Amino acid sequence: MTKETKVTLITGFTFITIFFALMIAEVFITRATAYALFASLFMYLFFDKYFFEQKKTEC
């Protein structure tokens, strides 16, 4: 799996999990969608920019 595929899967599962958890908690659907969207956006940026970053080693 490539880095982009991993990031997309993690972000998608984050959105689905947060959205359905908020719907079970009886949060209004548009507000639940917005919270899940922003959380998955931050997860995407974190995993894309920092988590899967190549470590540079000094020779």
C-alpha positions as CSV (number, residue, x, y, z in Angstrom):
1,M,0.0,0.0,0.0
2,T,1.2,3.4,-0.8
3,K,1.3,6.3,1.6
4,E,-1.6,8.0,-0.2
5,T,-3.8,4.9,0.1
6,K,-3.0,4.5,3.8
7,V,-3.8,8.2,4.5
8,T,-7.1,8.0,2.5
9,L,-8.2,4.8,4.4
10,I,-7.4,6.3,7.8
11,T,-9.2,9.5,7.0
12,G,-12.3,7.7,5.6
13,F,-12.6,5.5,8.7
14,T,-12.2,8.5,10.9
15,F,-15.0,10.3,9.2
16,I,-17.3,7.3,9.3
17,T,-16.6,6.6,13.0
18,I,-17.0,10.2,14.2
19,F,-20.1,10.8,12.1
20,F,-21.9,7.7,13.3
21,A,-20.8,8.2,16.9
22,L,-22.3,11.7,16.9
23,M,-25.5,10.5,15.2
24,I,-25.9,7.9,18.0
25,A,-25.3,10.7,20.5
26,E,-28.3,12.5,18.8
27,V,-26.3,15.4,17.3
28,F,-28.1,17.1,14.4
29,I,-26.9,15.6,11.1
30,T,-25.4,18.8,9.6
31,R,-23.4,19.5,12.7
32,A,-22.3,15.9,13.0
33,T,-21.1,16.0,9.3
34,A,-19.2,19.2,9.9
35,Y,-17.5,17.9,13.0
36,A,-16.5,14.7,11.3
37,L,-15.4,16.5,8.1
38,F,-13.1,18.8,10.1
39,A,-11.7,16.0,12.2
40,S,-10.9,13.9,9.2
41,L,-9.4,16.9,7.4
42,F,-7.0,17.4,10.4
43,M,-6.3,13.7,10.4
44,Y,-5.4,13.8,6.7
45,L,-3.1,16.7,7.2
46,F,-1.4,15.1,10.2
47,F,-0.8,11.7,8.5
48,D,0.1,13.2,5.1
49,K,2.6,15.7,6.4
50,Y,4.0,14.3,9.7
51,F,3.3,10.7,10.4
52,F,4.5,9.0,7.2
53,E,7.4,11.5,6.7
54,Q,10.7,9.9,5.7
55,K,13.3,10.1,8.4
56,K,16.5,11.7,7.2
57,T,19.7,10.1,8.6
58,E,23.0,11.7,8.6
59,C,25.9,9.8,7.0
